[in-house]
Amino acid sequence: MVANGEFGNESHPFRHLHFLGFSRISDSKKRKNRSSVGESSILSCRIRSTGHFNNVKICHLYISPGHNFFGHHNQPPGEFPVHEVLEVDCVAGRGIQGDRFFDFKENYKGQITFFEQEVFDALCAELNLPGKSPGLTRRNVIVAGVELNSLVGTEFEIQGVRFRGMTGCAPCYWMDQALAPGAEKFLQNRGGLRAQILSSGKLRTTT
């Protein structure tokens, strides 16, 4: 079954990661604040790095007006283009304005998707794909400097916008068509992250 991204869905346990500009909200501190001073204090409990892990970057941002693979099982893929943009508008609980999953359904797990630039570079090296665009993965946000699997099951923040990591994106057979034969196998357990948007704001490329 094809899921958001437009490929896949898989969960993983998370580890603790704290970055400048990319902060994880402590679960234990969230619970403590809810019981003592309420939900409004959650934002004050972010733990940030002192600067050692300050290399998280947004390398690319992509949106597409329609589905090419999602819902196209046993059918030809769609022909909707992927547009690379310098910034995107994230709307809490709804998705990215202008993207195909905006207002897709209530509480949808894949309101925004992330993918690691390092994984894409390794894929291109392994399958000898020079010049390929990470937009072919049809993920929204291509980041460098963070292990996305570690963010499943936790809340995090990028550039002032808060997200909740919901599930991993398990690649499906469409990856072999969109990229090259062998892509689906290579991307097992590293197909990206599906997340919900918890606060509205803009994301901008940083490279």
N, C-alpha and C positions, 0 to 999 in steps of 0.2 A: 504494500500500500504506500502510495506516495504522500508525503506530508509536507509541511511548510519548508520553504527555503530555496527552491521548491522540492528539495529532496530530503525526506526522512525525519526521524524522531527516535532518540535513544537517550536514556538517563545514565548519569555517572555520579559517584560520590564526589564531594568537593573538599578541597583543602583551603587553608587560610591564605589569602593574598591581599596585600594592602599597598596601594600605589598612590602617588601624587596624581591627582586628576582622575583616578580610577580607584575608588575606595569601597571596601566591603563593609557593610553595616553589621556589627556584632550581634548575633542572635541572642546571646545571654544578656547583653546590655539592653537590647530591645525589650526583652521580657521584664527586666528590672525597671525600666523607665515606664512601661505600660502600667505596672502595678503601683508605682510611686508618684509619678508626675504626669502620666498620660501619653497618648500617641504623639502629641506635638513635640515631645522632647527627643524623638528617635533621631532626628537629624543631627543633634548635638553629640551623638554617640559614635560618630564615624571615627575609625582609627586610621590615621594616615601615616605613610612612611616618612621617615626623616630625610629621605632623599636618595636612599640606596637604590630603590626600585622606581625610578622616575622615567622609564623608557617606553611607557605605553603610548602608542600613537594610533590615530585613525588614518590609515593609508588611502582608503577609497570608500566612497559612499555610492550606493546604487539604488535606483527604484525602477519599477516596471509597471506599466498600466494594466497588464493582464497576465494570465497564467499560460505558460508554455507547456509545463509538465504536470503540474498539480491538477488532478482530476482527468488526466488524459491517458489513463491506463488502457492499453489495447486500441489506442487511437493515435493518429499523427500528432506530433507536438504542435503547439501554437507558434505564432510568429511575432509575438509582441517583443519590441526591443527592450534592452536594458539601458537605462540612461545613467551615466556617471555624472554626479553633481558635487558641488563643493560644500553644500550643507543640506540638511534635511530637517523638517519640522516634525518632532515627535509629539504625539498627542496622547495623554494619559488614558489608558484603557481602550484606545481605538487603533493606534498604529501610526504609520508614517504617512503624512499627507502626500497624495499622488501615487502611492504604491498600491499594488493589487490586493494586499491584505488589510487595507484601511477599512475599518468597520466590517470586517469579514464575519465575525460573530462575537457575541458577548463573552468576555473572559477568555478569549482565544489565547492559546499558549504561544503562538508565533506572531505576535504583533510586530516584532522586529527580529531579525536574524543577524548573527555575527559569524565571522570566519577568520581564521588566523592566516596572516600573510606568510608566516614561516612554513605553515603546512602547504600552502599553495606553491611556494617556491620549491619545497621538497618534492611535491607531486610533479612539477614541470621538469625537474632534474631527473627524476626516476623514469618518467615516460618520454623524455626528450621532446618537450613541448616549448621550444623557445618562442617568446613573443606572445604567449597566450595571456588573456586578460582574466583576472580573478572575478570579473563580472559574469563569467560563464558559469560560476557556481550558483548564481542567482541569490546570493546572500546580500543583505543590505549594507552591513558595516564590516569592512576588512580592517582588522586591527593587528598590531605587532607589539610584542612585549608582554603578553598575558596568555596563560593556558586556560582556554575557555571551558574545558571540562570541569575545572575546579570551581566554576561559578554556578553550576547546576544546584538548585536548592537554596540559593542565597540571594540577598539583595545587594546590589552594587550601584555605583554611580560613575558616569563618565561626563565630563564637561558640565557638571551641574544637573544632569538628567538622571533620574533614578530608574533602575530596572530590577526585575526579578528573573533570575535564570530559571527556566522551567524544565527543559529537556535538551539533550543533545540532538543534533540533526543526523540521523542515520542515512547515509547515501543509498540511492537505489540505482537501478539499471540505467536510468536516464543519464547518469553521470558519464557512462561510457560513450553515449552518443554526443553529449554536449561538449565533452573534453577529449577523451580518447579511450580506447579499450584498455581496461585495467584501472581506470580511475575509481570505479565503485569499490573494488577490493582494496586499493591503496588508502582510501578515505574511511575505512571502517574504524569506528571509535574516535575519529577526528574530523567529522563532517561539519562541525560548527555548533552553534548554540541558538536555541529558540528562547525568546524572552518576552515578558510582558513589560509594558511601559507604565511606570508608577507615577511619574511627574512629567509635565509638559516642558518642552524646551527644544533648543536647536543643538544638533551635532555638526561639527565642521571638520574637514580634513586638516591634519596637522603636518603633513609631509608634502 
